[in-house]
Amino acid sequence: MCYGFEQLAALLTMGKAGKVLVSLGIIEHYRSMSRGVIDTRDVVYFITLVLIFLFITKTRLETCKK
């Protein structure tokens, strides 16, 4: 079953556009790490996600305080 970016990629039959959407999804990065392959691209991806969501959380909490 496909979720998120993988589902969008499945809708697109274009080669490069579909590959780009899949590479943005979390499943593609999780698959390689679940096999024990630690790639710096995957680590950077997950760290970036964490930082983005921390920034969103901080911004949201600051706007709620006012």
C-alpha positions in Angstrom: 0.0 0.0 0.0 1.3 3.5 -0.9 1.0 6.6 1.2 1.9 10.2 0.7 4.5 11.0 -1.9 4.5 7.4 -3.1 0.8 7.7 -3.9 1.3 10.9 -5.9 4.2 9.3 -7.8 1.9 6.3 -8.6 -0.6 8.8 -10.1 2.1 10.4 -12.3 3.3 8.2 -15.1 6.2 10.5 -15.9 9.6 8.9 -15.1 11.6 11.7 -13.5 8.7 13.4 -11.8 7.6 10.1 -10.1 11.2 9.4 -9.0 11.5 12.8 -7.5 8.3 12.5 -5.6 9.3 9.1 -4.2 12.6 10.4 -3.1 10.8 13.1 -1.1 8.8 10.5 0.8 9.8 9.0 4.1 9.3 5.4 3.0 12.2 5.5 0.5 14.6 6.6 3.1 13.3 4.3 5.8 13.7 1.2 3.6 17.4 1.5 3.2 17.9 2.2 6.9 15.7 -0.7 7.9 18.1 -3.0 6.0 21.0 -1.6 8.0 22.4 0.6 5.3 23.3 4.0 6.8 23.5 6.5 4.0 24.3 10.2 4.7 21.5 11.2 2.5 19.0 9.4 4.7 20.5 10.7 7.9 20.4 14.3 6.5 16.8 13.7 5.4 15.6 12.6 8.8 17.6 15.4 10.6 16.1 17.9 8.2 12.6 16.6 9.0 13.2 16.9 12.7 14.4 20.4 12.4 11.5 21.5 10.2 9.0 20.1 12.6 10.8 21.6 15.6 10.7 25.0 13.9 7.0 24.6 13.1 6.3 23.6 16.7 8.3 26.5 18.2 6.6 29.0 15.9 3.2 27.6 16.7 3.9 27.8 20.5 5.1 31.3 20.2 2.0 32.4 18.4 -0.2 30.8 21.0 1.5 32.6 23.9 0.6 36.0 22.5 
